[in-house]
């Protein structure tokens, strides 16, 4: 049972360095960085966080497959994995389809693209020579000159049943978005139906304070639209420190391997420290 912390996309990029250094001195296992259209690039964020820490695993959550050529992505991940062995987790997802259309990167079959991207990136990271002429990915006899001795795990950031099944087939882990309640985890695990070890990462909103309901209302409303649920159904680690800790524990007990909290507000790490005290 791992605890991670997300560096929220709305935080100024220059605050990543002190944020990562402070987390490196806590009991937190992971720091997760994001790649959302217009906000920030995950590879540069991951490289920065890895360079200024010595202990944390840095997770990429997530790179959109339509924006990343598999060969270039494998090159970037291999470089990070060689420089920081055992400290990288690479998440790849479909990308928000509206965003992908905005930049001319939408594809006819997001499922095919994600499967072919994950399959080829994993093979390249293992040091294999890859030839693939698929529905979306075309590689012809390419390989890494410097593959990592310890390839980083590749996870799929997905939520729909077909995508969860795909993740179970081709990825080493699955990342599910903020707002999914613990009772929704066992069906997700069944849909993944992975053979062997498979890490399940759940993102979770975090806010500790008496004003949690009011402060988190906009986040709940936006995430409810994404998930297709009501704002009241968006699960959060929010309220008192004990209430927040109980939601994190409930996700672990439901089958989540790594809970990566997304602290909100102007002083995000204060919420992390209060959560750690309660845990």
C-alpha positions in Angstrom: 0.0 0.0 0.0 1.7 3.1 -1.3 0.9 6.7 -0.8 1.6 9.2 -3.5 1.1 13.0 -4.0 0.2 14.7 -7.2 1.8 18.0 -8.2 -1.4 19.8 -9.3 -1.4 21.2 -12.8 -2.5 24.7 -11.5 0.6 25.1 -9.4 3.3 27.3 -11.0 6.0 25.1 -12.6 8.8 26.7 -10.7 7.3 25.5 -7.4 7.9 21.9 -8.4 11.4 21.9 -7.0 10.7 22.9 -3.4 7.5 20.8 -3.5 9.5 17.7 -4.5 12.3 18.3 -2.1 9.8 18.7 0.8 8.0 15.5 -0.1 11.3 13.6 -0.3 11.7 14.1 3.4 8.4 12.6 4.3 7.0 9.1 4.4 5.3 9.5 1.0 6.3 7.0 -1.6 5.6 8.7 -4.9 5.3 12.1 -6.5 3.0 12.2 -9.6 3.3 14.8 -12.3 0.7 15.5 -15.0 0.5 16.2 -18.7 -2.7 18.1 -19.6 -3.1 20.2 -22.7 -1.9 23.7 -22.2 -0.6 23.2 -18.6 2.8 21.4 -18.6 4.8 18.6 -20.1 5.2 15.5 -18.0 8.7 14.4 -19.2 10.3 17.7 -18.3 8.4 17.7 -14.9 9.5 14.2 -14.2 13.1 14.9 -15.1 13.1 17.9 -12.8 11.5 16.1 -9.8 13.9 13.1 -10.2 16.9 15.4 -10.3 16.1 17.2 -7.1 15.1 14.2 -5.0 16.9 11.0 -3.9 14.2 8.7 -2.7 10.8 9.3 -4.3 9.4 7.3 -7.2 8.2 9.8 -9.8 5.0 8.8 -11.7 3.9 10.2 -15.0 0.1 10.5 -14.9 -0.4 10.6 -17.8 1.1 11.1 -21.3 -1.5 11.1 -24.1 -0.6 8.5 -26.7 -1.8 10.7 -29.6 0.7 13.4 -28.7 3.7 11.0 -28.3 5.4 9.0 -31.0 6.2 5.6 -29.3 9.9 5.7 -30.3 10.4 9.2 -28.9 8.5 8.4 -25.7 10.6 5.2 -25.2 13.8 7.3 -25.7 12.7 9.8 -23.1 11.6 7.2 -20.6 14.8 5.1 -21.1 17.0 8.2 -20.4 15.2 8.9 -17.2 15.3 5.2 -16.1 19.0 5.0 -16.7 19.7 8.2 -14.8 17.4 7.3 -11.9 17.1 3.5 -11.8 14.0 2.1 -10.1 12.4 5.6 -9.5 10.1 6.0 -12.5 6.6 4.9 -13.4 5.3 5.8 -16.8 1.6 6.3 -17.4 0.1 6.5 -20.9 -3.5 7.2 -21.8 -5.9 8.0 -24.6 -5.8 11.7 -23.9 -9.0 13.8 -23.6 -10.5 13.5 -27.0 -11.7 17.1 -27.2 -8.2 18.3 -26.5 -6.7 15.9 -29.1 -9.1 17.3 -31.7 -8.0 20.8 -30.8 -4.4 20.0 -31.8 -5.2 17.8 -34.8 -4.1 14.6 -33.0 -7.4 12.7 -32.7 -7.3 9.2 -34.1 -10.0 6.9 -35.5 -9.4 4.2 -32.8 -8.0 5.4 -29.5 -8.1 1.8 -28.2 -5.8 0.6 -31.0 -3.4 3.5 -30.6 -3.1 3.0 -26.9 -2.5 -0.8 -27.2 0.0 -0.4 -29.9 1.8 2.4 -28.1 2.1 0.6 -24.8 3.1 -2.7 -26.5 5.9 -1.0 -28.6 7.1 1.2 -25.8 7.5 -1.7 -23.4 9.3 -3.8 -26.0 11.7 -0.9 -26.8 12.4 -0.4 -23.1 13.3 -4.1 -22.8 15.9 -3.6 -25.5 14.1 -5.3 -28.3 14.1 -4.3 -32.0 10.5 -3.4 -32.9 8.8 -3.6 -36.2 5.1 -2.9 -36.0 2.7 -1.9 -38.8 -0.5 -1.6 -36.9 -3.7 0.4 -37.2 -2.1 3.4 -35.6 1.6 2.8 -34.9 4.2 2.3 -37.6 7.7 1.3 -36.6 10.3 -0.3 -38.8 13.2 -2.1 -37.2 13.9 0.5 -34.5 15.6 0.0 -31.1 17.2 1.9 -28.3 21.0 2.3 -28.3 20.9 2.7 -24.5 18.0 0.7 -23.1 17.7 0.7 -19.3 18.9 -2.2 -17.3 15.7 -1.8 -15.2 12.8 -0.8 -17.5 10.3 1.4 -15.7 6.8 0.0 -15.3 4.3 1.2 -18.0 0.8 1.9 -16.7 -2.4 2.7 -18.6 -4.5 5.7 -17.5 -8.0 4.5 -18.4 -11.5 4.4 -17.0 -14.0 2.7 -19.5 -14.5 -1.1 -19.4 -12.9 -1.8 -22.7 -9.9 0.3 -21.9 -9.6 -1.4 -18.5 -9.5 -4.8 -20.1 -6.9 -3.5 -22.5 -4.8 -2.3 -19.6 -5.0 -5.8 -18.0 -3.7 -7.3 -21.3 -0.8 -5.0 -22.1 0.2 -2.8 -19.2 1.9 -3.4 -15.9 -0.5 -1.3 -14.0 -3.7 0.9 -14.3 -4.3 4.5 -13.2 -7.9 5.5 -12.4 -9.0 9.1 -12.1 -10.0 11.2 -9.1 -13.5 10.7 -7.7 -14.1 7.0 -7.9 -15.4 5.7 -4.6 -13.9 2.6 -2.9 -17.0 0.5 -3.7 -16.3 1.0 -7.4 -12.8 -0.5 -7.1 -13.6 -4.3 -7.0 -15.5 -4.2 -10.3 -12.7 -2.2 -11.9 -10.2 -4.9 -10.7 -12.5 -7.6 -12.3 -12.6 -5.6 -15.6 -8.8 -5.3 -15.6 -8.4 -9.1 -15.1 -4.6 -8.9 -15.3 -2.5 -12.0 -15.2 0.3 -11.7 -12.6 1.3 -8.6 -10.7 -0.5 -5.5 -11.7 -0.4 -2.1 -9.9 -3.6 -0.2 -9.4 -3.1 3.5 -8.9 -6.1 5.7 -7.8 -5.9 9.5 -7.9 -7.9 11.1 -5.1 -8.7 14.8 -4.3 -7.3 15.9 -0.9 -8.4 18.8 1.2 -8.2 18.9 5.0 -10.3 21.6 6.7 -13.8 22.5 7.9 -14.5 24.4 4.7 -13.8 21.3 2.5 -17.3 21.1 1.1 -17.3 24.7 -0.1 -13.7 24.7 -1.4 -14.0 21.4 -3.2 -17.4 22.1 -4.9 -15.9 23.4 -8.2 -13.5 20.4 -8.4 -16.4 18.0 -7.7 -18.6 19.6 -10.3 -15.9 19.4 -13.0 -14.9 15.8 -12.2 -18.6 14.8 -12.1 -19.0 15.9 -15.7 -15.9 13.9 -16.7 -17.0 10.7 -14.9 -20.7 11.1 -15.9 -21.9 11.1 -12.3 -23.4 13.7 -9.9 -21.1 16.0 -7.9 -22.3 14.2 -4.7 -21.0 10.9 -6.1 -17.4 12.3 -6.5 -15.4 10.7 -3.7 -12.8 12.8 -2.0 -10.3 12.5 0.9 -11.7 15.6 2.5 -12.9 17.0 5.8 -11.0 16.4 9.0 -7.6 14.7 8.9 -9.2 11.5 10.2 -12.0 11.6 7.6 -9.4 12.1 4.8 -7.3 9.3 6.2 -10.3 7.0 6.3 -11.0 7.5 2.6 -7.4 6.7 1.7 -7.5 3.6 3.8 -10.8 2.6 2.2 -9.2 2.7 -1.2 -6.3 0.6 -0.1 -8.7 -1.9 1.5 -10.8 -2.0 -1.7 -7.8 -3.2 -3.7 -5.9 0.0 -4.7 -2.1 -0.5 -4.6 -1.2 3.2 -4.7 -3.4 6.1 -3.6 -2.0 9.3 -5.1 -3.7 12.2 -3.4 -4.2 15.5 -5.3 -4.0 18.2 -2.6 -5.9 21.4 -3.4 -5.7 25.0 -2.2 -2.9 27.6 -2.0 -0.9 25.5 0.5 -1.2 22.0 -0.8 1.6 20.3 1.3 -0.1 21.4 4.5 -2.9 19.0 3.7 -0.4 16.2 3.0 1.3 16.7 6.3 -2.0 16.6 8.2 -3.1 13.5 6.3 0.2 11.8 7.1 -0.2 12.6 10.8 -3.7 11.0 10.7 -2.4 7.9 8.9 
